[in-house]
Amino acid sequence: MKLKFTKMHGAGNDFVVIDGVNQHIDFTPAQWKLLGDRRFGVGADQILLVEKPTEAGCDFRYRIFNADGGEVEQCGNGSRAFVKFVSEKGLTDQRSITVQTKAGVIAPRLEADGSITVDMGAPILEPGRVPFDAEGLQGEPQGRDTLWPLVLELGGARESVLISAVSMGNPHAVQVVDDVDAAPVELTGPLIEHHVRFPNRVNAGFMQIIDRQHVKLRVFERGVGETLACGTGACAAAVAGIRRGLLDSPVRIDARGGQLSISWDGEGQPVWLTGPAVTVFEGEIEI
Ligand SMILES: N[C@H](CCC[C@H](N)C(=O)O)C(=O)O
C-alpha cells in the first residue's frame, strides 16, 4: 500500500508518524520493523500511529512501535511529536489533548513558545510492577529509593551495577555514573536490556549528576539501542535521582540530542516532561 508519513524528532529521538485516522493501517510486526529500518524503510527509533480513541473522554489513541517492530506502552518524546503532528495536520484545533496509550492516558499541551509539556502520569515504583524481579536480592536503601544489584556477565567476568527500577508505563533501569561520556553504554546497555530480572526487557539509563537540578543522560533503549534522547528515560532518571535525595525538581536533562526538563513533586504525583518537537519532512512509501 502507499503510506503517507511524517518524519519528526524530539531532542534527536526520531520518529515516523502516521495518520491512522484518515488512512486504514493494519500492519504486521514485520511491516512495522521494515518501516523503521534505515536501509529498506524510512528508518526511525520509533513509529507512532495516530488513531481515533476507543476510550471515552480521550481525543486520540496513539500506538508506539520500536525499531525492532515491538509495540510498547509509552514514549515521552513521541508524545510531544504526536501533539505537534495532530495540530499541524488539522486533526484537532485544541492545544491541550488527552491521549489513550497502552500505558494509560497522557495529556500533552502545546505551549505558546512552541515547547510542549506532557503530563506523563505518576511513576510506578513497586519492583514487581515495573516489572523487575527482585526476588532474593539484597537491595540497598538510599533515601526513598532502593538500589538493586544487577549482576552482568561480561565475557568471563561478572560485574554488579546498582540500578533504580522505575516504570513510566514502560520499564527503566537507571544507574548513576561518574562520567556519562565514558560510560560503557554499548557494552552493558544490551546486557541490562535483556537481563533475566526484567521479564519484559528494559530501557537502560546512565545518568551523570552535574548538580542537584542538572544531569547528563544516555539511554540504551529497549528494542532500539542508544538513542539521542529518551523522554520516559528522562522522567525515570529524574524520579530515581529525586527519590535517592540526589536531585531537586525541576531537573534539567541534557541528552545527546537536546535538552529536556522534568518536574515531579513526589510519590503518587504526575511527572511533567517539557521539551521540543520538530517536523523534518513529509513522505510517501510503498510498503
Ligand atoms: N524504547 C522504549 C519506547 C520509547 C521510549 C522513548 N523513545 C521515549 O521518548 O520515552 C521502550 O521500549 O519502552
The ligand as an SDF file (V2000), in Angstrom:
LIG
                    3D

 13 12  0  0  0  0  0  0  0  0999 V2000
   12.2210    2.1420   23.8070 N   0  0  0  0  0  0  0  0  0  0  0  0
   11.1040    2.4490   24.7190 C   0  0  0  0  0  0  0  0  0  0  0  0
    9.9490    3.1420   23.9630 C   0  0  0  0  0  0  0  0  0  0  0  0
   10.2880    4.5610   23.5200 C   0  0  0  0  0  0  0  0  0  0  0  0
   10.7090    5.4200   24.6690 C   0  0  0  0  0  0  0  0  0  0  0  0
   11.4790    6.6960   24.3220 C   0  0  0  0  0  0  0  0  0  0  0  0
   11.7870    6.8900   22.9310 N   0  0  0  0  0  0  0  0  0  0  0  0
   10.8100    7.9090   24.9440 C   0  0  0  0  0  0  0  0  0  0  0  0
   10.9360    9.0170   24.4210 O   0  0  0  0  0  0  0  0  0  0  0  0
   10.1970    7.7260   26.0320 O   0  0  0  0  0  0  0  0  0  0  0  0
   10.5830    1.1290   25.3150 C   0  0  0  0  0  0  0  0  0  0  0  0
   10.7750    0.0810   24.6850 O   0  0  0  0  0  0  0  0  0  0  0  0
    9.9800    1.1980   26.4010 O   0  0  0  0  0  0  0  0  0  0  0  0
  1  2  1  0
  2  3  1  0
  2 11  1  0
  3  4  1  0
  4  5  1  0
  5  6  1  0
  6  7  1  0
  6  8  1  0
  8  9  2  0
  8 10  1  0
 11 12  2  0
 11 13  1  0
M  END
$$$$
